[in-house]
Amino acid sequence: MSPPLPSDAQLDALREVANIGCGHGANALARLVGGRVDLSLPEVRLTNVAEGPALLGDDGPSVAVRLGMTGELRGALVLVLPARDGEALESVLVRGQPAAPEERESALAEAANIIASACLSAIGRLTGWRLLPTVPQLERGPVRPVLAGVLGEVQSGPGPVVVLGARFTATPPPSGTSATSVGGQMLLVLERGSTQALLARLGL
């Protein structure tokens, strides 16, 4: 039998977890770009491998950095940007200096690692758990296959996967290497057992 769907109170709690985690991730990104990062209202999605990719992203070229999680939470953190935004963010991270493609990718992967660490540390403080990201993996290509791969790795058995996330817009300072705004998504994809453990930890 599939686990019951989250109640309204549980969904509210998960939104607050998304708000805290993504908020700290956005603050870390703001420090990296030296500018401002605006975050959308956090969302909780119940989805699966078949429907999730279309629900979470437009079917265009993208760059995505995925990281697993170690600790009491299992699943994946994913930073997803349209290809053009990913290139713009890489330019900001290397301060507009000439850099080989592998150096740009390394800078983006390390930025994702810093963002994920900030996100998980905030959730860890909320829950009392010690949570850490695994080594980042960068992928380029149509966004839907990338997201399908993440969901396929996390989903086990019947029933929906819980995805916490928010959209962000990062704006470097006008005096920086680029004042172009960069948009993307932060997604936290939870294994089903981890969702139940998280809600239990929050007393729900």
Sequence and secondary structure as in RCSB ss.txt:
>XXXX:A:sequence
MSPPLPSDAQLDALREVANIGCGHGANALARLVGGRVDLSLPEVRLTNVAEGPALLGDDGPSVAVRLGMTGELRG
ALVLVLPARDGEALESVLVRGQPAAPEERESALAEAANIIASACLSAIGRLTGWRLLPTVPQLERGPVRPVLAGV
LGEVQSGPGPVVVLGARFTATPPPSGTSATSVGGQMLLVLERGSTQALLARLGL
>XXXX:A:secstr
       HHHHHHHHHHHHHHHHHHHHHHHHHHTSEEEE   EEEEE TTTHHHHH  SSEEEEEEEEEESS  E
EEEEEEEHHHHHHHHHHHTTT    HHHHHHHHHHHHHHHHHHHHHHHHHHHT   EE   EEEEEEHHHHHHHH
HHHH  SSS EEEEEEEEEEE  TTSS    EEEEEEEEE HHHHHHHHHHTT 
